[in-house]
């Protein structure tokens, strides 16, 4: 089974796909106007549980340096334009996602 992730900035949603079919949708917080989330195709290159600080319960780094998909210590920020460009998720959501997708998973941000 091949997993991939598509993040819709307009909808502030992360879609998890298996073999091209959406199997789960999560709400996300994204970058502010001055620190916008980058658009493009990336890969998950690492995972770090409990990274501390504002990154919540899990960090999944992207192939674009300094950007990742992570949890949050501010759940009210989900669904808003709040981050410095990273993709923010509720902690239970990012933990569940990290257990499904392997390192190397493609992440399309559009």
C-alpha positions, 0 to 999 in steps of 0.5 A, a space after each residue: 500500500 502506498 500512502 501519500 498526503 495532500 494538504 489544501 491550504 485553502 481548506 486548511 485540511 490534510 488528506 491522507 491517501 492510500 493508493 490514491 484514495 482519501 481515507 482520512 481528513 484532518 483539520 490543520 493550522 498553516 502559515 501566516 501571510 508573512 510566513 506562508 506554508 510553502 507550496 510544492 511536493 516534499 517527502 517526510 524525512 524524519 520523525 521525532 516524538 515529543 520534540 518539546 516547545 510549540 511542536 506538541 506530541 510529534 514532529 515529522 520533518 519535511 524535505 524542505 529544511 525547517 518545515 514539518 507536520 507537527 502537533 501543537 501546544 495551542 489547540 485553538 490554533 488549528 484551522 487558522 493561519 498561525 504558524 511560521 509555515 509548518 503544518 499544525 495538527 491536533 496532538 492525537 491526530 498527528 500521533 495517529 498519522 505518524 503511526 500510519 505514514 512511513 518516512 519517505 511518504 510524499 507530501 503535496 502542499 497546494 
